[in-house]
Amino acid sequence: MNSDNLVQLVQKGFRVTLGATASLVEVLQDSEKRGENFSRLNQEWSELSAKWAEKGEVTEQEARNFVDTLLSQRSQPPASGQTSTVSTTPSAPPGIQLELQELTAQIVAMRAELEQIRNEGTSS
């Protein structure tokens, strides 16, 4: 198996999981969608996984944009002539801040694992 195909397969699996999780959160938040989503479970698995992969890709991109925005705001120096006040408190509530840190750690671990898989695939 080509290492690029393996990486794509792992990435699609990640996106399917992310999309399924996002769908589960929607179901838990909206009781009307609960019945609709349970009826979808009768559809073919490939249709569901493709939809979840697409939803996961969108969710992944939104999360990346959010993190990139946060990082760019923190790394931008203040404009000349303006004073800047640096807040020592997190901008997000502590629970969300902790969750973001945990998700970031999971992403770092997944990237390291993907890199290890790539290296093993090229050395074989």
C-alpha positions in Angstrom: 0.0 0.0 0.0 1.3 3.4 -1.0 2.1 5.6 2.0 0.1 8.5 0.4 -2.9 6.2 0.2 -2.4 5.2 3.8 -2.2 8.8 4.9 -5.4 9.6 2.9 -7.1 6.7 4.5 -6.2 7.7 8.0 -7.2 11.3 7.3 -10.5 10.2 5.9 -11.1 8.0 9.0 -10.3 11.0 11.1 -12.7 13.2 9.2 -15.4 10.5 9.4 -15.0 10.3 13.1 -15.0 14.1 13.4 -18.1 14.3 11.3 -19.9 11.6 13.2 -19.0 13.3 16.4 -20.4 16.6 15.1 -23.6 14.8 14.1 -23.9 13.2 17.5 -23.5 16.6 19.2 -26.2 18.0 16.9 -28.5 15.1 17.8 -28.0 15.7 21.5 -28.7 19.4 21.1 -31.7 19.2 18.8 -34.5 16.6 19.6 -36.1 17.1 16.1 -32.9 16.1 14.4 -32.7 13.0 16.6 -35.5 11.2 14.7 -34.1 12.4 11.3 -30.6 11.2 12.1 -31.7 7.8 13.4 -33.7 7.2 10.2 -30.5 8.0 8.2 -28.8 5.0 10.0 -30.9 2.8 7.7 -29.1 4.2 4.7 -26.0 2.6 3.3 -22.8 2.9 5.3 -20.8 4.3 2.4 -23.3 7.2 2.0 -23.1 7.9 5.7 -19.3 7.7 5.9 -19.0 10.0 2.8 -21.3 12.5 4.4 -19.5 12.3 7.8 -16.2 12.7 6.0 -17.4 15.8 4.3 -18.9 17.2 7.5 -15.6 16.3 9.3 -13.6 18.1 6.7 -15.7 21.2 7.1 -15.4 21.0 10.9 -11.7 20.4 10.7 -11.3 23.5 8.4 -13.4 25.6 10.8 -11.3 24.5 13.7 -8.1 25.2 11.8 -9.3 28.7 10.9 -10.3 29.3 14.5 -6.9 28.2 15.8 -5.1 30.1 13.1 -7.0 33.3 13.9 -6.2 32.9 17.6 -2.5 32.3 16.8 -2.3 35.2 14.4 -4.0 37.6 16.9 -1.4 36.6 19.6 1.6 36.8 17.3 0.8 40.2 15.7 2.8 43.1 17.3 0.8 46.2 18.3 0.7 49.0 15.7 3.2 51.7 16.2 2.1 54.6 18.3 -0.6 52.5 20.0 -0.3 51.0 23.4 -1.2 47.4 23.9 -2.6 45.8 27.0 -1.8 42.1 27.4 -4.4 40.1 29.3 -3.0 37.4 31.4 -6.4 35.6 31.6 -7.5 33.3 28.8 -9.9 34.7 26.3 -12.1 31.6 26.4 -13.8 30.1 29.5 -11.5 27.7 31.4 -13.5 24.6 30.4 -13.3 25.5 26.7 -9.6 26.5 27.1 -8.9 23.1 28.7 -10.8 21.3 25.9 -8.9 23.2 23.3 -5.6 22.2 24.9 -6.7 18.5 25.0 -7.8 18.6 21.4 -4.5 20.3 20.4 -2.6 17.5 22.2 -4.6 14.9 20.4 -3.9 16.5 17.0 -0.2 16.6 17.8 -0.2 12.9 18.8 -2.1 12.0 15.6 0.4 14.0 13.5 3.3 12.3 15.2 1.7 8.9 14.6 1.0 9.7 10.9 4.6 10.8 10.5 5.8 7.5 12.1 3.6 5.5 9.7 5.0 7.5 6.8 8.5 6.8 7.9 7.8 3.1 8.3 6.2 3.0 4.9 9.1 4.6 3.1 11.7 2.5 4.9 10.0 -0.8 3.9 
